[in-house]
Amino acid sequence: MLKKILIVVGVIGVAAFVAKKVKDANDERALWHEATTAPDLR
């Protein structure tokens, strides 16, 4: 039983780590897009 709990906790931990990396990459890409596009001065 303890082994199953540890496996589930490990899978959840890995999923959280991957989700954080994806979010960070998206945030970084959005920041670069904002920084490198010309301002809309209409």
KOLGU-4560 file (N, C-alpha, C; in nm, 3 decimals, padded with zeros to 5 digits):
<recs>
<n_xx: 00.083 n_yy: -00.120 n_zz: 00.000 ca_xx: 00.000 ca_yy: 00.000 ca_zz: 00.000 c_xx: 00.087 c_yy: 00.126 c_zz: 00.000 mol: A seq: 1 type: MET>
<n_xx: 00.189 n_yy: 00.127 n_zz: 00.083 ca_xx: 00.277 ca_yy: 00.244 ca_zz: 00.090 c_xx: 00.348 c_yy: 00.268 c_zz: -00.043 mol: A seq: 2 type: LEU>
<n_xx: 00.384 n_yy: 00.158 n_zz: -00.111 ca_xx: 00.452 ca_yy: 00.171 ca_zz: -00.239 c_xx: 00.362 c_yy: 00.239 c_zz: -00.342 mol: A seq: 3 type: LYS>
<n_xx: 00.233 n_yy: 00.206 n_zz: -00.343 ca_xx: 00.139 ca_yy: 00.268 ca_zz: -00.436 c_xx: 00.124 c_yy: 00.417 c_zz: -00.408 mol: A seq: 4 type: LYS>
<n_xx: 00.119 n_yy: 00.451 n_zz: -00.280 ca_xx: 00.107 ca_yy: 00.593 ca_zz: -00.242 c_xx: 00.231 c_yy: 00.670 c_zz: -00.287 mol: A seq: 5 type: ILE>
<n_xx: 00.347 n_yy: 00.613 n_zz: -00.268 ca_xx: 00.471 ca_yy: 00.679 ca_zz: -00.311 c_xx: 00.475 c_yy: 00.697 c_zz: -00.462 mol: A seq: 6 type: LEU>
<n_xx: 00.427 n_yy: 00.597 n_zz: -00.535 ca_xx: 00.424 ca_yy: 00.608 ca_zz: -00.681 c_xx: 00.330 c_yy: 00.720 c_zz: -00.724 mol: A seq: 7 type: ILE>
<n_xx: 00.212 n_yy: 00.726 n_zz: -00.662 ca_xx: 00.115 ca_yy: 00.831 ca_zz: -00.696 c_xx: 00.172 c_yy: 00.968 c_zz: -00.663 mol: A seq: 8 type: VAL>
<n_xx: 00.233 n_yy: 00.981 n_zz: -00.548 ca_xx: 00.294 ca_yy: 01.110 ca_zz: -00.509 c_xx: 00.405 c_yy: 01.148 c_zz: -00.607 mol: A seq: 9 type: VAL>
<n_xx: 00.484 n_yy: 01.050 n_zz: -00.649 ca_xx: 00.591 ca_yy: 01.077 ca_zz: -00.746 c_xx: 00.535 c_yy: 01.123 c_zz: -00.879 mol: A seq: 10 type: GLY>
<n_xx: 00.430 n_yy: 01.058 n_zz: -00.927 ca_xx: 00.370 ca_yy: 01.097 ca_zz: -01.054 c_xx: 00.311 c_yy: 01.237 c_zz: -01.045 mol: A seq: 11 type: VAL>
<n_xx: 00.245 n_yy: 01.267 n_zz: -00.935 ca_xx: 00.189 ca_yy: 01.402 ca_zz: -00.916 c_xx: 00.301 c_yy: 01.506 c_zz: -00.911 mol: A seq: 12 type: ILE>
<n_xx: 00.410 n_yy: 01.474 n_zz: -00.844 ca_xx: 00.523 ca_yy: 01.566 ca_zz: -00.836 c_xx: 00.584 c_yy: 01.594 c_zz: -00.972 mol: A seq: 13 type: GLY>
<n_xx: 00.602 n_yy: 01.490 n_zz: -01.052 ca_xx: 00.657 ca_yy: 01.506 ca_zz: -01.187 c_xx: 00.562 c_yy: 01.588 c_zz: -01.273 mol: A seq: 14 type: VAL>
<n_xx: 00.431 n_yy: 01.561 n_zz: -01.263 ca_xx: 00.332 ca_yy: 01.635 ca_zz: -01.341 c_xx: 00.335 c_yy: 01.784 c_zz: -01.303 mol: A seq: 15 type: ALA>
<n_xx: 00.346 n_yy: 01.814 n_zz: -01.174 ca_xx: 00.351 ca_yy: 01.953 ca_zz: -01.130 c_xx: 00.478 c_yy: 02.020 c_zz: -01.182 mol: A seq: 16 type: ALA>
<n_xx: 00.590 n_yy: 01.950 n_zz: -01.180 ca_xx: 00.717 ca_yy: 02.004 ca_zz: -01.229 c_xx: 00.708 c_yy: 02.036 c_zz: -01.379 mol: A seq: 17 type: PHE>
<n_xx: 00.653 n_yy: 01.943 n_zz: -01.456 ca_xx: 00.639 ca_yy: 01.964 ca_zz: -01.601 c_xx: 00.544 c_yy: 02.081 c_zz: -01.627 mol: A seq: 18 type: VAL>
<n_xx: 00.432 n_yy: 02.088 n_zz: -01.555 ca_xx: 00.337 ca_yy: 02.197 ca_zz: -01.575 c_xx: 00.402 c_yy: 02.332 c_zz: -01.545 mol: A seq: 19 type: ALA>
<n_xx: 00.484 n_yy: 02.337 n_zz: -01.441 ca_xx: 00.553 ca_yy: 02.463 ca_zz: -01.407 c_xx: 00.652 c_yy: 02.502 c_zz: -01.517 mol: A seq: 20 type: LYS>
<n_xx: 00.725 n_yy: 02.404 n_zz: -01.570 ca_xx: 00.820 ca_yy: 02.433 ca_zz: -01.677 c_xx: 00.748 c_yy: 02.486 c_zz: -01.801 mol: A seq: 21 type: LYS>
<n_xx: 00.635 n_yy: 02.425 n_zz: -01.836 ca_xx: 00.558 ca_yy: 02.469 ca_zz: -01.953 c_xx: 00.505 c_yy: 02.610 c_zz: -01.931 mol: A seq: 22 type: VAL>
<n_xx: 00.453 n_yy: 02.638 n_zz: -01.812 ca_xx: 00.401 ca_yy: 02.772 ca_zz: -01.781 c_xx: 00.513 c_yy: 02.875 c_zz: -01.787 mol: A seq: 23 type: LYS>
<n_xx: 00.628 n_yy: 02.842 n_zz: -01.730 ca_xx: 00.741 ca_yy: 02.935 ca_zz: -01.733 c_xx: 00.786 c_yy: 02.962 c_zz: -01.876 mol: A seq: 24 type: ASP>
<n_xx: 00.789 n_yy: 02.860 n_zz: -01.960 ca_xx: 00.828 ca_yy: 02.878 ca_zz: -02.100 c_xx: 00.728 c_yy: 02.967 c_zz: -02.173 mol: A seq: 25 type: ALA>
<n_xx: 00.600 n_yy: 02.947 n_zz: -02.147 ca_xx: 00.497 ca_yy: 03.030 ca_zz: -02.211 c_xx: 00.507 c_yy: 03.175 c_zz: -02.165 mol: A seq: 26 type: ASN>
<n_xx: 00.530 n_yy: 03.194 n_zz: -02.035 ca_xx: 00.544 ca_yy: 03.330 ca_zz: -01.982 c_xx: 00.665 c_yy: 03.400 c_zz: -02.044 mol: A seq: 27 type: ASP>
<n_xx: 00.776 n_yy: 03.327 n_zz: -02.056 ca_xx: 00.898 ca_yy: 03.384 ca_zz: -02.114 c_xx: 00.875 c_yy: 03.422 c_zz: -02.261 mol: A seq: 28 type: GLU>
<n_xx: 00.807 n_yy: 03.334 n_zz: -02.335 ca_xx: 00.778 ca_yy: 03.362 ca_zz: -02.476 c_xx: 00.688 c_yy: 03.484 c_zz: -02.489 mol: A seq: 29 type: ARG>
<n_xx: 00.588 n_yy: 03.495 n_zz: -02.402 ca_xx: 00.498 ca_yy: 03.610 ca_zz: -02.407 c_xx: 00.573 c_yy: 03.740 c_zz: -02.374 mol: A seq: 30 type: ALA>
<n_xx: 00.664 n_yy: 03.733 n_zz: -02.278 ca_xx: 00.741 ca_yy: 03.850 ca_zz: -02.241 c_xx: 00.830 c_yy: 03.895 c_zz: -02.356 mol: A seq: 31 type: LEU>
<n_xx: 00.898 n_yy: 03.800 n_zz: -02.423 ca_xx: 00.981 ca_yy: 03.835 ca_zz: -02.537 c_xx: 00.897 c_yy: 03.892 c_zz: -02.650 mol: A seq: 32 type: TRP>
<n_xx: 00.780 n_yy: 03.836 n_zz: -02.671 ca_xx: 00.692 ca_yy: 03.887 ca_zz: -02.778 c_xx: 00.653 c_yy: 04.031 c_zz: -02.749 mol: A seq: 33 type: HIS>
<n_xx: 00.618 n_yy: 04.059 n_zz: -02.624 ca_xx: 00.580 ca_yy: 04.195 ca_zz: -02.587 c_xx: 00.698 c_yy: 04.291 c_zz: -02.599 mol: A seq: 34 type: GLU>
<n_xx: 00.816 n_yy: 04.245 n_zz: -02.562 ca_xx: 00.935 ca_yy: 04.331 ca_zz: -02.562 c_xx: 00.986 c_yy: 04.359 c_zz: -02.703 mol: A seq: 35 type: ALA>
<n_xx: 00.959 n_yy: 04.270 n_zz: -02.797 ca_xx: 01.018 ca_yy: 04.285 ca_zz: -02.930 c_xx: 00.921 c_yy: 04.331 c_zz: -03.037 mol: A seq: 36 type: THR>
<n_xx: 00.794 n_yy: 04.350 n_zz: -03.004 ca_xx: 00.700 ca_yy: 04.400 ca_zz: -03.104 c_xx: 00.692 c_yy: 04.551 c_zz: -03.093 mol: A seq: 37 type: THR>
<n_xx: 00.662 n_yy: 04.614 n_zz: -03.205 ca_xx: 00.652 ca_yy: 04.759 ca_zz: -03.207 c_xx: 00.527 c_yy: 04.802 c_zz: -03.129 mol: A seq: 38 type: ALA>
<n_xx: 00.537 n_yy: 04.912 n_zz: -03.056 ca_xx: 00.419 ca_yy: 04.959 ca_zz: -02.980 c_xx: 00.311 c_yy: 05.008 c_zz: -03.074 mol: A seq: 39 type: PRO>
<n_xx: 00.189 n_yy: 04.991 n_zz: -03.033 ca_xx: 00.075 ca_yy: 05.035 ca_zz: -03.111 c_xx: 00.045 c_yy: 05.180 c_zz: -03.072 mol: A seq: 40 type: ASP>
<n_xx: 00.086 n_yy: 05.276 n_zz: -03.153 ca_xx: 00.075 ca_yy: 05.418 ca_zz: -03.118 c_xx: -00.040 c_yy: 05.487 c_zz: -03.193 mol: A seq: 41 type: LEU>
<n_xx: -00.148 n_yy: 05.415 n_zz: -03.214 ca_xx: -00.262 ca_yy: 05.474 ca_zz: -03.284 c_xx: -00.336 c_yy: 05.572 c_zz: -03.197 mol: A seq: 42 type: ARG>
</recs>
